[in-house]
Amino acid sequence: MDTLVIALRVALSLGVVLALMWALHRRMQKGQFGAGRTRGRRSASLEVVARQGIGGKASVVVVDVDGQRLVLGVAEHGVTLLTSGQAPAPELTIVTGPVALPTADAFRAELDRQDEGGAGLPSDTAAAAAAAAATVSDDVLPLRPRGRRAAPRTHPVVPTAAQLQGSVLSADTWRQAASALRSRRTG
């Protein structure tokens, strides 16, 4: 009975501690303790673009801060601004209309046509590439590499003993390990 009472007290104490941590986390997220607030000015957006180590404790870091790209040298003794400039604009593709996706049947028919075609991809020959460029239409489906539909294997591939030599999967490795352990015990 004492064990049950102690277990319930521990569970209740743990629940109270977890609830307190959750409540403090929520308050910190909302900024009621001052950590989440920006104190009257907009917070700077910072993005680390790249980092490259150049020595034991030295590295070069490229960061974007409020539209500025900074190249910083970071060493054990401090941070040095190497150069700065305008951050490149993100490459965005704006879609203004609906995107027409091919149906599954049309896609399957295109794949079958490519498999039976024999010419392979249009980029295989210059004449085929010129013909494809001349007949560009809105319903062109993406191409796939040749040979994707290989015949399924009917038998599983079993590695040979030579391929498994020294591997954890090799039975010989386990036999050697067992004999080594046995020889240590006896000798």
C-alpha positions as CSV (number, residue, x, y, z in Angstrom):
1,M,0.0,0.0,0.0
2,D,2.9,2.3,0.8
3,T,4.3,1.7,-2.7
4,L,1.0,2.8,-4.3
5,V,0.9,6.0,-2.3
6,I,4.5,6.9,-3.2
7,A,3.9,6.2,-6.9
8,L,0.8,8.4,-6.9
9,R,2.6,11.2,-5.1
10,V,5.5,11.0,-7.6
11,A,3.0,11.0,-10.6
12,L,1.1,14.0,-9.1
13,S,4.4,15.9,-8.5
14,L,5.6,15.2,-12.0
15,G,2.2,16.4,-13.4
16,V,2.4,19.6,-11.4
17,V,6.0,20.3,-12.6
18,L,5.1,19.6,-16.3
19,A,2.0,21.8,-16.0
20,L,4.1,24.6,-14.6
21,M,6.7,24.3,-17.3
22,W,3.9,24.3,-20.0
23,A,2.4,27.5,-18.5
24,L,5.7,29.3,-18.3
25,H,6.5,28.2,-21.9
26,R,3.1,29.7,-23.1
27,R,3.8,33.0,-21.3
28,M,7.3,33.2,-22.8
29,Q,5.9,32.6,-26.2
30,K,3.3,35.4,-25.8
31,G,5.9,37.8,-24.6
32,Q,4.5,38.6,-21.2
33,F,7.9,38.5,-19.6
34,G,9.5,40.8,-22.2
35,A,11.6,38.2,-24.0
36,G,9.1,37.9,-26.9
37,R,8.4,41.6,-27.4
38,T,10.3,43.8,-29.8
39,R,10.4,46.9,-27.6
40,G,9.0,49.4,-30.0
41,R,11.0,48.5,-33.2
42,R,10.6,45.8,-35.7
43,S,12.8,42.7,-35.0
44,A,15.5,42.0,-37.6
45,S,15.0,38.9,-39.7
46,L,18.2,36.9,-39.8
47,E,19.0,34.0,-42.1
48,V,22.2,32.1,-42.2
49,V,22.8,31.4,-45.9
50,A,26.1,29.4,-45.7
51,R,28.9,28.6,-43.3
52,Q,32.3,27.3,-44.1
53,G,35.0,26.3,-41.7
54,I,38.5,27.5,-42.7
55,G,40.5,26.5,-39.7
56,G,40.4,25.0,-36.2
57,K,38.2,27.7,-34.7
58,A,37.7,30.1,-37.7
59,S,34.9,30.2,-40.3
60,V,33.3,32.4,-42.8
61,V,29.5,32.9,-42.5
62,V,27.1,34.4,-45.0
63,V,24.0,35.9,-43.5
64,D,21.0,37.9,-44.8
65,V,19.8,40.6,-42.4
66,D,16.9,42.9,-43.4
67,G,17.7,42.8,-47.1
68,Q,21.5,43.1,-46.6
69,R,23.9,40.2,-47.3
70,L,26.8,40.1,-44.9
71,V,30.0,38.0,-45.2
72,L,31.4,37.6,-41.7
73,G,34.7,36.2,-40.5
74,V,34.2,34.4,-37.3
75,A,37.2,33.5,-35.1
76,E,37.9,32.7,-31.5
77,H,38.6,36.3,-30.6
78,G,35.6,37.9,-32.4
79,V,33.5,38.5,-35.5
80,T,34.7,40.7,-38.4
81,L,32.6,42.1,-41.2
82,L,34.4,41.0,-44.4
83,T,32.0,42.6,-47.0
84,S,28.4,43.5,-47.3
85,G,25.9,44.1,-50.1
86,Q,22.3,43.8,-51.2
87,A,20.8,40.4,-50.7
88,P,19.6,38.8,-53.9
89,A,15.9,38.7,-54.4
90,P,14.4,35.3,-53.9
91,E,13.6,33.4,-57.2
92,L,9.8,33.2,-57.2
93,T,7.6,31.8,-59.9
94,I,4.2,33.5,-60.1
95,V,1.4,31.3,-61.4
96,T,-1.4,33.5,-62.6
97,G,-3.8,30.8,-63.9
98,P,-4.9,27.3,-63.1
99,V,-2.2,24.6,-63.6
100,A,-3.4,21.8,-65.9
101,L,-2.1,18.5,-64.8
102,P,-2.3,15.4,-67.0
103,T,-4.7,12.7,-66.1
104,A,-3.4,9.3,-65.0
105,D,-4.6,7.7,-68.2
106,A,-2.9,10.4,-70.4
107,F,0.3,10.0,-68.4
108,R,0.2,6.2,-68.7
109,A,-0.4,6.5,-72.5
110,E,2.6,8.8,-72.9
111,L,4.8,6.4,-70.9
112,D,3.7,3.5,-73.1
113,R,4.3,5.6,-76.2
114,Q,7.9,6.4,-75.1
115,D,8.6,2.7,-74.2
116,E,7.4,1.6,-77.7
117,G,9.0,4.5,-79.5
118,G,12.5,3.1,-79.8
119,A,14.0,6.5,-80.3
120,G,14.2,7.1,-76.6
121,L,14.3,10.6,-75.3
122,P,14.0,13.4,-77.8
123,S,17.3,14.8,-76.7
124,D,19.1,11.6,-78.1
125,T,19.2,13.0,-81.6
126,A,19.4,16.5,-83.0
127,A,16.7,15.9,-85.5
128,A,14.3,14.6,-82.8
129,A,15.1,17.6,-80.7
130,A,14.4,20.0,-83.6
131,A,11.1,18.1,-84.2
132,A,10.1,18.3,-80.6
133,A,10.9,22.0,-80.4
134,A,8.7,22.6,-83.5
135,T,5.7,20.7,-82.0
136,V,5.5,22.2,-78.6
137,S,2.0,22.2,-77.2
138,D,0.3,22.8,-73.9
139,D,-0.4,19.1,-73.2
140,V,3.3,17.9,-73.3
141,L,3.9,15.4,-70.6
142,P,7.2,15.0,-68.8
143,L,9.6,12.4,-70.1
144,R,11.2,9.7,-68.1
145,P,14.4,7.8,-68.7
146,R,14.5,4.7,-70.8
147,G,14.6,1.3,-69.2
148,R,12.5,2.1,-66.1
149,R,10.2,-0.8,-66.6
150,A,12.6,-3.7,-66.1
151,A,11.2,-7.1,-65.7
152,P,10.7,-7.9,-62.1
153,R,13.1,-10.3,-60.5
154,T,11.7,-13.7,-60.0
155,H,14.4,-14.9,-57.6
156,P,16.0,-13.1,-54.7
157,V,19.6,-12.1,-54.9
158,V,21.7,-14.0,-52.4
159,P,25.2,-12.7,-51.7
160,T,28.1,-15.2,-52.0
161,A,30.4,-16.1,-49.2
162,A,33.2,-14.0,-50.8
163,Q,31.0,-10.9,-50.8
164,L,30.1,-11.4,-47.1
165,Q,33.7,-12.1,-46.0
166,G,34.4,-10.0,-42.9
167,S,30.8,-8.7,-42.7
168,V,28.6,-9.0,-39.7
169,L,26.2,-11.0,-41.9
170,S,28.8,-13.7,-42.5
171,A,28.5,-16.9,-40.6
172,D,32.3,-17.3,-40.6
173,T,32.7,-14.0,-38.8
174,W,30.4,-15.2,-36.0
175,R,32.3,-18.5,-35.8
176,Q,35.6,-16.7,-35.5
177,A,34.2,-14.4,-32.8
178,A,32.8,-17.3,-30.8
179,S,36.1,-19.2,-31.0
180,A,38.0,-16.1,-29.9
181,L,35.8,-15.8,-26.8
182,R,36.1,-19.4,-26.0
183,S,39.9,-19.3,-26.2
184,R,40.0,-16.3,-23.9
185,R,38.0,-18.1,-21.2
186,T,40.2,-21.2,-21.3
187,G,43.6,-19.6,-21.7
